[in-house]
């Protein structure tokens, strides 16, 4: 990613400096993007396939203009599904007219994130117009399967010949494991952890108080490579990097293991943590799997069920306001000729993240996304 100041024009799409985009280092606003660039961090931004909702991470150019006065559209909804973004009025948003939503889509969504039918039908880029209600697309299909897998996870899949149970076990280890000498202890386990270890042919025995003891040298060596330096039942501090190279179905299983539910669990999942970095990483992984996430007290709740309220968001005409804005407006210009045959044509939208907005009368901070055009 590179930086280009004073190049954004008034008629170009853009966002206020407090807006977050998703990078391969987590969500970041303008100041955080600028800081990473100054520190020489090589990062990429999540790019959306506007036809399917699948995404990849692409390198690009951070483009900025400092305005003394510019008219922006403020999009806000303070209900149970909150949203709050300020974008240039020339920014196109993936949405559709509210009046046609049920005719185009129907009210029943029976497919889930593992189903290839999960996409963005009847959605197209529109300019946000004041006094015109719209339904904004908030949910994406998930990570593109062409991402290069982490070498350790690739070796483990080849060794154990199973990727879903393996991702589930790694998720459980990330949250609930510790090591003593060459033995791994997994705490607060359920029957599915034991079944997955059996399927993978990993030697273990059951201990007291829902504890599993793993004495398997091959698996211990893999474990050390994955978790060296930050694992532990009492020291859960971040997600192992290999999880971010999994495809969306593998990520789904990883999150199920991380949240201590069963491997086939289809209801909401909750990951408990006090650390903001982990909350941001869980949000990023949820997007990788095509899921929604919101912060509830000291946890992140992940929604697996697909319905109209979390698939897209209805914004009434009162939710759109034209305001005078003073300050920085930024945008991402994705690099061309990247070698991916579809990069330049289809992966040209990006996802605005959040913000973490407090829902009135609750301890819930809801994330809501908005898919918008990038700078062409």
VMD Tcl script that draws the C-alpha trace (Angstrom):
set ca {
  {0.00 0.00 0.00}
  {1.23 3.50 -0.88}
  {0.13 7.00 0.09}
  {-0.92 9.92 -2.14}
  {-1.92 13.23 -0.51}
  {-4.07 15.96 -2.10}
  {-5.13 13.90 -5.10}
  {-8.78 13.14 -4.30}
  {-11.24 15.32 -6.20}
  {-14.58 16.56 -4.89}
  {-16.54 14.36 -7.31}
  {-14.58 11.21 -6.37}
  {-16.06 8.75 -3.87}
  {-14.59 9.05 -0.38}
  {-15.16 8.68 3.38}
  {-14.62 10.73 6.52}
  {-11.31 10.11 8.29}
  {-12.96 8.26 11.21}
  {-14.35 5.59 8.86}
  {-12.76 2.16 9.14}
  {-11.92 -0.18 6.28}
  {-10.84 -3.79 6.72}
  {-7.17 -4.52 6.15}
  {-5.23 -7.77 6.48}
  {-4.04 -6.35 9.83}
  {-7.58 -5.67 11.06}
  {-10.00 -2.70 10.84}
  {-8.33 0.70 10.45}
  {-9.40 4.33 10.01}
  {-7.41 6.97 8.14}
  {-5.02 7.79 10.98}
  {-4.33 4.09 11.59}
  {-3.73 3.51 7.86}
  {-1.34 6.46 7.77}
  {0.49 5.18 10.86}
  {0.99 1.74 9.28}
  {2.36 3.36 6.14}
  {4.81 5.51 8.14}
  {5.99 2.41 9.99}
  {6.55 0.56 6.71}
  {3.83 -2.01 7.31}
  {2.96 -3.82 4.09}
  {-0.83 -4.15 4.29}
  {-3.69 -4.84 1.91}
  {-7.36 -3.82 1.95}
  {-10.34 -6.13 1.65}
  {-11.83 -5.87 -1.86}
  {-15.36 -7.07 -2.62}
  {-16.57 -8.91 -5.70}
  {-19.64 -6.80 -6.41}
  {-21.44 -9.70 -8.15}
  {-21.04 -12.44 -5.54}
  {-20.01 -10.78 -2.28}
  {-16.84 -12.87 -2.08}
  {-13.62 -11.00 -1.35}
  {-9.84 -10.98 -1.46}
  {-7.17 -8.64 -0.02}
  {-5.62 -6.28 -2.55}
  {-2.79 -3.75 -2.42}
  {-3.51 -0.21 -3.51}
  {-3.08 3.51 -3.03}
  {-4.39 5.56 -0.09}
  {-5.70 8.79 -1.63}
  {-6.58 11.84 0.50}
  {-7.88 15.40 0.29}
  {-8.13 17.93 3.13}
  {-11.30 19.96 2.65}
  {-12.17 23.25 4.32}
  {-15.77 22.63 3.26}
  {-17.47 19.79 1.40}
  {-21.02 18.44 1.33}
  {-21.20 14.84 2.60}
  {-24.04 12.34 3.10}
  {-24.50 11.18 6.69}
  {-26.09 7.71 6.88}
  {-27.37 6.81 10.32}
  {-29.73 4.36 11.96}
  {-29.94 4.16 15.75}
  {-32.13 1.08 15.98}
  {-31.20 -2.47 16.98}
  {-29.08 -2.72 13.82}
  {-27.14 0.53 14.06}
  {-25.12 2.17 11.30}
  {-23.27 5.50 11.20}
  {-21.17 6.55 8.20}
  {-20.27 9.81 6.50}
  {-19.42 9.52 2.81}
  {-18.97 11.82 -0.15}
  {-22.30 12.17 -2.00}
  {-20.61 10.75 -5.12}
  {-19.88 7.46 -3.33}
  {-21.94 4.55 -4.65}
  {-23.32 2.07 -2.12}
  {-24.44 -1.53 -2.78}
  {-28.18 -1.36 -2.12}
  {-31.62 -1.53 -3.67}
  {-34.89 0.37 -3.41}
  {-36.72 -0.52 -0.20}
  {-40.08 -0.80 -1.98}
  {-38.90 -3.78 -4.08}
  {-36.98 -5.75 -1.48}
  {-39.48 -8.51 -0.72}
  {-40.48 -8.90 -4.35}
  {-36.87 -9.35 -5.44}
  {-35.61 -11.46 -2.59}
  {-38.50 -13.07 -0.75}
  {-38.71 -13.19 3.04}
  {-37.16 -16.63 3.64}
  {-33.41 -17.19 3.39}
  {-32.76 -20.90 3.75}
  {-29.13 -21.07 2.65}
  {-26.09 -20.52 4.89}
  {-22.44 -19.52 4.55}
  {-21.40 -23.00 3.43}
  {-23.80 -22.80 0.48}
  {-22.50 -21.34 -2.78}
  {-25.97 -19.83 -3.42}
  {-25.17 -17.28 -0.71}
  {-24.50 -14.15 -2.76}
  {-25.86 -10.64 -3.36}
  {-28.81 -10.97 -5.76}
  {-30.71 -7.92 -7.03}
  {-28.16 -5.52 -5.56}
  {-26.44 -2.77 -7.52}
  {-24.37 0.33 -6.80}
  {-26.50 3.40 -6.09}
  {-25.83 6.93 -5.00}
  {-27.29 7.69 -1.59}
  {-30.05 10.24 -2.07}
  {-31.53 12.30 0.73}
  {-35.24 11.53 1.44}
  {-35.11 8.21 -0.46}
  {-35.30 5.00 1.68}
  {-32.92 2.22 0.67}
  {-31.88 -1.23 1.78}
  {-28.09 -1.32 2.17}
  {-26.08 -4.51 1.77}
  {-24.20 -5.28 5.01}
  {-23.17 -8.92 4.76}
  {-20.60 -10.52 2.47}
  {-20.20 -14.07 1.22}
  {-16.72 -14.67 2.65}
  {-13.05 -15.05 1.78}
  {-12.02 -16.13 -1.70}
  {-10.70 -19.70 -1.75}
  {-7.64 -18.67 -3.79}
  {-5.86 -17.24 -0.75}
  {-2.51 -18.92 -0.05}
  {-2.81 -21.12 3.04}
  {-0.36 -20.87 5.90}
  {2.41 -23.44 5.43}
  {1.86 -25.00 8.87}
  {-1.87 -25.47 8.30}
  {-1.17 -26.84 4.82}
  {1.25 -29.42 6.29}
  {-1.27 -30.35 8.98}
  {-4.06 -30.88 6.45}
  {-1.79 -33.16 4.44}
  {-0.71 -35.02 7.60}
  {-4.17 -35.50 9.14}
  {-6.12 -35.59 5.84}
  {-8.95 -33.53 7.30}
  {-9.38 -29.76 7.30}
  {-12.71 -29.06 9.05}
  {-12.10 -31.08 12.23}
  {-8.55 -29.73 12.26}
  {-9.74 -26.10 12.07}
  {-12.26 -26.83 14.85}
  {-9.58 -28.28 17.14}
  {-7.18 -25.38 16.47}
  {-9.96 -22.95 17.39}
  {-10.53 -24.78 20.67}
  {-6.79 -24.81 21.41}
  {-6.52 -21.06 20.76}
  {-8.99 -20.30 23.52}
  {-8.69 -23.12 26.04}
  {-5.27 -24.78 26.02}
  {-2.00 -24.65 27.90}
  {1.23 -26.66 27.87}
  {3.41 -28.35 30.45}
  {6.60 -29.91 29.13}
  {5.46 -31.94 26.10}
  {1.82 -32.31 27.15}
  {-1.13 -30.20 25.96}
  {-4.07 -29.59 28.30}
  {-7.42 -28.54 26.83}
  {-10.01 -27.19 29.30}
  {-13.84 -26.95 29.31}
  {-14.15 -29.39 26.44}
  {-17.28 -30.87 24.90}
  {-17.82 -34.26 23.26}
  {-17.15 -32.83 19.81}
  {-13.54 -32.02 20.73}
  {-12.97 -35.66 21.71}
  {-14.64 -36.87 18.51}
  {-12.56 -34.51 16.37}
  {-9.31 -35.64 18.01}
  {-10.35 -39.26 17.44}
  {-11.15 -38.54 13.79}
  {-7.72 -36.93 13.38}
  {-6.09 -39.92 15.13}
  {-4.46 -37.68 17.76}
  {-3.62 -39.54 20.98}
  {-5.34 -38.15 24.09}
  {-6.98 -39.11 27.34}
  {-9.76 -37.53 29.36}
  {-8.92 -35.86 32.65}
  {-11.06 -34.51 35.45}
  {-13.37 -31.48 35.18}
  {-13.92 -31.60 31.41}
  {-10.21 -31.61 30.67}
  {-8.41 -33.42 27.86}
  {-4.72 -34.36 28.01}
  {-2.94 -34.72 24.65}
  {0.25 -36.79 24.56}
  {1.02 -36.87 20.86}
  {4.52 -35.81 19.79}
  {3.64 -35.01 16.16}
  {0.69 -32.87 17.20}
  {2.73 -31.23 19.97}
  {5.34 -30.12 17.42}
  {2.62 -28.54 15.27}
  {1.11 -26.94 18.37}
  {4.41 -25.31 19.26}
  {4.73 -23.82 15.78}
  {1.21 -22.38 15.91}
  {0.98 -21.08 19.47}
  {4.55 -20.41 20.58}
  {4.64 -17.24 22.64}
  {0.97 -16.44 23.15}
  {-1.20 -19.50 23.86}
  {-2.73 -20.47 27.16}
  {-6.06 -20.96 28.87}
  {-5.44 -17.92 31.08}
  {-3.49 -15.93 28.48}
  {-5.77 -15.87 25.41}
  {-4.36 -12.75 23.73}
  {-4.68 -13.11 19.96}
  {-5.77 -15.38 17.11}
  {-3.05 -17.51 15.43}
  {-2.12 -16.11 12.04}
  {-2.87 -19.33 10.15}
  {-6.61 -18.84 10.87}
  {-6.62 -15.83 8.54}
  {-5.51 -18.00 5.60}
  {-8.36 -20.50 5.97}
  {-11.26 -20.52 3.54}
  {-14.68 -19.46 4.80}
  {-15.88 -22.97 5.78}
  {-12.65 -23.71 7.65}
  {-12.98 -20.34 9.43}
  {-16.53 -21.24 10.40}
  {-15.26 -24.42 12.07}
  {-12.39 -22.51 13.72}
  {-14.87 -20.03 15.22}
  {-17.05 -22.87 16.50}
  {-14.04 -24.31 18.29}
  {-13.05 -20.89 19.58}
  {-16.52 -20.28 21.02}
  {-16.80 -23.75 22.66}
  {-19.90 -24.84 20.71}
  {-20.35 -28.09 18.81}
  {-18.77 -28.62 15.40}
  {-22.20 -28.63 13.69}
  {-23.65 -25.79 15.80}
  {-25.83 -23.42 13.72}
  {-27.04 -20.88 16.30}
  {-25.21 -17.80 17.62}
  {-21.66 -18.20 18.93}
  {-19.97 -16.14 21.66}
  {-16.24 -15.58 22.13}
  {-15.34 -14.19 25.56}
  {-12.34 -11.86 25.81}
  {-11.30 -8.59 27.48}
  {-8.81 -7.71 24.75}
  {-9.75 -5.21 22.03}
  {-7.24 -6.75 19.60}
  {-8.95 -10.13 19.90}
  {-12.38 -8.56 19.39}
  {-11.13 -6.95 16.18}
  {-9.60 -10.26 15.05}
  {-12.85 -12.13 15.73}
  {-14.71 -9.48 13.71}
  {-12.26 -9.96 10.83}
  {-12.58 -13.75 10.96}
  {-16.37 -13.47 11.05}
  {-16.24 -11.48 7.83}
  {-13.94 -14.14 6.35}
  {-16.70 -16.68 6.97}
  {-19.49 -14.38 5.78}
  {-20.91 -13.90 9.28}
  {-22.08 -10.94 11.37}
  {-20.52 -10.00 14.71}
  {-21.27 -7.53 17.49}
  {-19.63 -6.73 20.82}
  {-21.59 -7.57 23.98}
  {-19.85 -6.53 27.22}
  {-16.65 -8.62 27.39}
  {-17.48 -10.83 24.42}
  {-18.21 -10.93 20.71}
  {-21.45 -12.51 19.52}
  {-21.31 -14.10 16.07}
  {-24.53 -14.62 14.10}
  {-24.70 -17.65 11.83}
  {-28.39 -17.49 10.93}
  {-29.10 -15.62 7.71}
  {-32.17 -13.38 7.73}
  {-33.33 -10.10 6.23}
  {-32.24 -8.00 9.22}
  {-28.60 -9.15 9.21}
  {-28.21 -9.79 5.48}
  {-29.00 -6.18 4.59}
  {-30.23 -3.10 6.42}
  {-33.26 -0.94 5.77}
  {-32.57 2.77 6.10}
  {-35.56 5.13 6.21}
  {-35.44 8.45 4.39}
  {-34.84 10.20 7.73}
  {-31.57 8.24 8.04}
  {-29.96 10.18 5.17}
  {-28.82 13.75 5.77}
  {-26.66 16.10 3.74}
  {-24.14 17.83 6.01}
  {-21.26 20.26 5.69}
  {-17.96 18.55 6.51}
  {-14.54 19.99 7.26}
  {-11.55 17.68 7.37}
  {-9.87 14.78 5.62}
  {-11.65 12.60 3.10}
  {-9.87 9.41 2.01}
  {-10.34 6.60 -0.47}
  {-8.55 3.45 -1.66}
  {-7.42 3.07 -5.27}
  {-6.72 -0.62 -5.90}
  {-3.61 -1.51 -7.89}
  {-4.12 -2.87 -11.37}
  {-2.38 -5.75 -13.16}
  {-2.08 -7.86 -10.03}
  {-2.12 -11.20 -11.84}
  {-5.63 -12.16 -10.69}
  {-7.82 -12.37 -13.83}
  {-10.83 -10.81 -12.09}
  {-9.11 -8.21 -9.92}
  {-9.43 -5.17 -12.15}
  {-12.99 -5.81 -13.31}
  {-14.93 -7.24 -10.38}
  {-13.03 -6.76 -7.12}
  {-13.45 -2.98 -7.11}
  {-15.65 -2.40 -4.05}
  {-14.61 -2.30 -0.40}
  {-16.26 -2.66 2.98}
  {-16.74 0.15 5.49}
  {-16.54 -1.35 8.97}
  {-18.55 -0.49 12.03}
  {-18.45 1.73 13.83}
  {-18.71 0.04 17.21}
  {-21.90 1.84 18.14}
  {-23.54 1.57 21.56}
  {-27.17 0.49 21.31}
  {-29.29 2.60 23.68}
  {-30.19 0.91 26.97}
  {-27.81 -2.04 26.45}
  {-24.18 -3.01 26.80}
  {-24.11 -4.06 23.15}
  {-21.83 -2.46 20.59}
  {-23.09 -3.37 17.16}
  {-20.93 -3.60 14.03}
  {-22.65 -2.82 10.77}
  {-20.97 -2.77 7.38}
  {-21.58 -0.92 4.14}
  {-20.24 -2.03 0.73}
  {-19.13 0.93 -1.39}
  {-17.26 1.70 -4.58}
  {-13.53 2.12 -4.51}
  {-11.70 4.80 -6.46}
  {-11.47 3.69 -10.06}
}
mol new
graphics top color blue
foreach p $ca { graphics top sphere $p radius 0.5 }
foreach p [lrange $ca 0 end-1] q [lrange $ca 1 end] { graphics top cylinder $p $q radius 0.2 }
display resetview
